[in-house]
Amino acid sequence: MGTPLPASDSLRSTDLLSAEWVTFLLLLLLTLMAVIQFGSPRKWRSLGRSMFSMRLGRQALREEMDLQDRSFLGLLFIGGALLALFAWQALVLHGWTGTYATLLGLVLVVVLGHYMLLRLLGAMLRIDAGMQEYIYTGFLLFILAGPVLLPLVVGIAYRPEWRSGTVAVGVVLLGLLLVYRWLRGVWIGLGEGVPLRYIILYFCAAELMPVLLAVHAWRGPSTE
């Protein structure tokens, strides 16, 4: 028979939120952020300026929204990975038994599907420029979610006494980012001459419905 594990080691081995793969993932994402900073030191400053501008010039869109730019794609991946990790942590705390890989795949599919939907709507409504700006705004806030959530997911993983409060803070911050995205979307749409009724219809169908579904999924595990 093997030597019994100390109480602290036994607790650590059964704590899913501080598993070794979580530590490895966080180290990987931090390394990727450092590589991007070293390779493109101006990227963060440029993105930061764009995040807090209600409208973006076409030159900024051409220079910054390049889906073939490895730094930009890397930042999108970091944002998606941290968002999926935060969602997984929150759901596990509410009794969910699914995997992180499932949520990461879901986040990537939603982002890709939303991108394709917006491009289609832009072509149908003939507002390609405005829709491209709104897509880029969404990508910016998706990237911003990464550094916003990073200290929170670290706290949830390694400070059990902070977990419930940290999850609540994360939900509030993500809600504020989402509202900011919607406000910028309305501003862009009105600036491009889109009738307000079309803007409201779009938000109800393509923006608000996924949020309601996410809230329903959140409440489902917690009520079981």
C-alpha positions in Angstrom: 0.0 0.0 0.0 1.2 3.5 -0.8 1.8 6.3 1.7 -1.3 8.3 2.3 -1.3 11.7 0.8 -1.2 14.7 3.2 -4.4 16.5 3.7 -3.3 19.5 1.7 -2.2 17.3 -1.3 -5.4 15.3 -1.2 -7.4 18.5 -1.3 -5.3 19.9 -4.2 -5.7 16.6 -6.1 -9.5 16.8 -5.9 -9.8 20.5 -6.7 -10.6 20.6 -10.4 -10.2 24.4 -10.6 -6.5 24.3 -9.6 -5.6 21.2 -11.7 -2.2 21.0 -13.3 -3.6 21.6 -16.8 -5.0 24.9 -15.6 -1.6 26.1 -14.5 -0.1 24.9 -17.8 -2.8 26.8 -19.7 -2.2 30.0 -17.8 1.6 29.8 -18.3 1.0 29.1 -22.0 -1.2 32.2 -22.4 1.2 34.4 -20.4 4.0 33.2 -22.6 2.0 34.0 -25.7 1.2 37.5 -24.5 4.9 38.1 -23.8 5.8 36.9 -27.3 3.2 39.2 -28.9 4.5 42.1 -26.8 8.1 41.4 -27.8 7.3 41.0 -31.5 4.7 43.8 -31.8 5.2 46.3 -29.0 3.0 48.9 -30.7 0.1 46.4 -31.0 -1.3 46.9 -27.5 -1.1 50.7 -27.7 -2.8 50.8 -31.0 -5.6 48.4 -29.9 -6.0 50.4 -26.6 -6.6 53.6 -28.6 -9.2 51.9 -30.8 -11.0 50.4 -27.8 -12.0 53.7 -26.4 -12.9 55.5 -29.7 -16.6 55.5 -30.6 -15.8 55.5 -34.3 -12.7 54.2 -36.2 -11.3 55.6 -39.4 -11.0 53.4 -42.5 -7.2 53.7 -42.3 -7.2 52.2 -38.8 -9.5 49.4 -39.9 -7.2 48.6 -42.8 -4.0 48.7 -40.7 -5.4 46.9 -37.6 -8.1 44.5 -38.6 -6.0 42.0 -40.4 -7.2 38.4 -39.9 -3.9 37.3 -41.4 -1.9 39.1 -38.7 -0.5 36.4 -36.4 -0.4 38.9 -33.5 -4.1 39.8 -33.9 -5.1 36.2 -34.2 -3.0 35.4 -31.1 -4.7 38.0 -29.1 -8.1 36.7 -30.2 -7.1 33.2 -29.1 -6.0 34.5 -25.7 -9.2 36.3 -25.2 -11.3 33.3 -26.2 -9.2 30.9 -24.1 -9.5 33.0 -21.0 -13.2 33.6 -21.6 -13.8 29.9 -21.9 -11.7 29.2 -18.8 -13.7 31.7 -16.8 -17.0 30.2 -18.0 -15.7 26.7 -17.2 -14.7 27.8 -13.7 -18.0 29.5 -13.0 -20.0 26.5 -14.3 -18.0 24.0 -12.3 -18.6 26.0 -9.2 -22.3 25.6 -9.9 -22.1 21.8 -10.4 -21.4 21.5 -14.1 -19.4 18.4 -15.2 -18.5 19.3 -18.8 -15.0 19.9 -20.1 -13.0 23.1 -20.8 -12.4 21.9 -24.4 -16.2 21.9 -25.0 -16.5 25.5 -23.9 -13.4 26.6 -25.8 -14.8 25.0 -29.0 -18.2 26.6 -28.3 -16.6 30.1 -27.9 -14.7 29.8 -31.1 -17.7 28.5 -33.1 -19.8 31.4 -31.7 -17.2 34.0 -32.7 -16.8 32.5 -36.2 -20.6 32.2 -36.7 -21.2 35.7 -35.5 -18.5 37.0 -37.8 -20.0 35.3 -40.8 -23.5 36.5 -39.9 -22.3 40.1 -39.6 -20.6 40.0 -43.0 -23.7 38.6 -44.6 -25.9 41.3 -43.0 -23.4 44.0 -44.1 -23.6 42.7 -47.7 -27.5 42.5 -47.6 -27.9 46.0 -46.1 -25.0 47.5 -48.2 -23.2 48.9 -45.2 -20.0 46.9 -45.5 -17.9 49.7 -44.1 -20.0 50.1 -41.0 -20.4 46.4 -40.4 -16.6 45.9 -40.7 -16.2 48.6 -38.1 -18.7 46.9 -35.8 -17.0 43.5 -36.3 -13.7 45.0 -35.4 -15.2 46.6 -32.3 -16.4 43.2 -31.3 -13.0 41.7 -31.8 -11.4 44.5 -29.7 -13.7 43.9 -26.8 -13.1 40.1 -27.1 -9.4 40.8 -26.9 -9.9 43.2 -24.0 -11.8 40.4 -22.1 -8.4 38.5 -21.9 -6.4 40.9 -19.6 -9.6 41.7 -17.7 -10.3 38.1 -16.9 -6.7 37.0 -16.4 -6.3 38.1 -12.7 -9.8 36.8 -12.0 -9.2 33.2 -13.3 -5.9 33.1 -11.4 -7.8 34.1 -8.2 -10.5 31.5 -8.8 -7.9 28.8 -9.4 -5.6 29.4 -6.5 -7.7 31.3 -3.8 -10.7 29.2 -3.0 -12.0 31.7 -0.5 -12.3 34.3 -3.2 -14.2 32.2 -5.8 -17.8 33.2 -5.4 -17.0 37.0 -5.2 -14.5 36.8 -8.0 -17.1 35.1 -10.3 -19.6 37.8 -9.5 -17.0 40.5 -10.4 -16.2 38.8 -13.6 -19.8 38.5 -14.6 -20.3 42.2 -13.9 -17.2 43.2 -15.9 -18.3 41.1 -18.9 -21.7 42.6 -18.7 -20.3 46.1 -18.9 -18.1 45.1 -21.9 -21.2 43.7 -23.6 -23.2 46.9 -23.0 -20.3 49.0 -24.3 -20.2 46.9 -27.4 -23.9 47.4 -28.0 -23.7 51.2 -27.4 -20.9 51.4 -30.0 -23.0 49.2 -32.3 -25.9 51.6 -32.1 -23.6 54.6 -32.6 -22.0 53.0 -35.7 -25.4 52.0 -37.2 -26.9 55.4 -36.8 -23.7 57.0 -38.2 -24.0 54.8 -41.3 -27.7 55.8 -41.8 -29.2 52.4 -40.7 -32.8 52.9 -39.5 -33.2 52.5 -35.7 -35.9 49.8 -36.2 -33.4 47.6 -38.1 -30.8 48.1 -35.4 -33.2 47.1 -32.7 -34.3 44.1 -34.7 -30.7 43.0 -35.1 -29.8 43.3 -31.5 -32.9 41.4 -30.4 -32.3 38.5 -32.8 -28.5 38.3 -33.0 -27.2 39.8 -29.8 -29.7 39.5 -27.0 -30.9 36.0 -27.8 -27.5 34.4 -27.3 -27.1 36.2 -24.0 -30.5 34.9 -22.8 -29.5 31.4 -23.8 -26.2 31.8 -21.9 -28.1 32.9 -18.8 -30.4 30.0 -19.1 -27.4 27.6 -19.4 -25.8 29.3 -16.3 -29.0 28.9 -14.2 -29.5 25.3 -15.3 -26.5 23.7 -13.5 -27.0 25.9 -10.4 -30.6 24.7 -9.9 -29.9 21.0 -10.3 
